[in-house]
């Protein structure tokens, strides 16, 4: 277990030495990185002697032929920053890479955990909270600071969490991160767009956030991820292969081409059910536009996949419903021969389409059932992969599988 420990310029930097020792007691090999400011609070020699590794500080130091931050990023299992100042959190959130630690962060594809420490007003500032929200949405673990007496003499939130709590969060992230290691995951996300003419189209309210969060969480857990996405305004998850499509037909082709190599396929996209029979090359004028638009059904991608699915593969669907969620979900689960289905209520404004939150009902073909709380979509993604893991464990148990009901 190889962990990079980043230390930033904060009075709590001395606690990083305790964190280092506790991680070593858990069997980790620690590679320390310090910012220039951190050296005002803790000597490099301390971390060097404790870790047995040279402390990385300068981006352009001559440490051999390898590019050092790339080498560390590729050869570590997790990046921990403790303490993490408001400054480094802001840089992480906005991709600013102007020293060794921040350049290392934007180079890494392994799990990241940050333990903030700062003045209470800095912690409460809207910019800091927004930066933390952005990091959390990208899967970064946040060990929230404690409330208490601060170095500035004030009392409030901002004191670095206890070393034992930080280490527990790191170990939890490492345990989760290995669940999908070596697996190939295929995820669909976003809406599809069915063009009528160069101006008009048929689509739906999907933003793609749920599918993108599922892809990001799968990558965080060690999977190789391909994300097939309809049109969205989202930033592609780092480390995932992105395949951009527009129509249901294009999404079907992209998925069919890649399904054979996928161990797990998650169909989270909101595929349009209908497309125009005719697409006009020129904009239709009101004066000569048809009074009725003739539609045809789009291809049923899930049905096509179910006919190709091998026993070793896991096929997962999503269902957007407005009533009788369990009944509708079970019917779709068995009709499309899925392993799991996640049903969400899209009739409510505080969840589902267009919202940063969701609540899902999980049903699996072995008879399992569980419902999440109303949570941010990145946390729903964790719920999804936790349930996939439980299903795989149950399926591997002799006699656990239940026959599909027609």
Secondary structure, 3 states (H helix, E strand, C coil): CEEEEEECCCHHHHHHHHHHHHHHHCCCEEEEEECCHHHHCCCHHHHHHHHCCCCECCCCCCCCCCCHHHHHHHCCCEEEEEEECHHHHHHHHHCCCCCHHHHHHHHCCCEEEEEECCCHHHHHCHHHHHHHHHHHHCCCEECCCEEEECCCCCEEEEECCCHHHHHHHHHHHHHHHCCCCCCEEEEEECECCEECCCCCEECCCCCCHHHHHHHHHHHHCCCEEEEEECCCCCCCCCCCEEEECCCHHHHHHHHHHHHCCCCEEEECCECCCEEECCCCCCCCCCCCCCCCCCEEECCCHHHHHHHHCCCCCEEEEEEEECCCHHHHHHHHHHHCCCCEEEEEECCCCCCCCCCCEECEEEEECCCCEEECCCEEHHHHHHHHHHHHHHHHHHHHCCCCCCCCCC
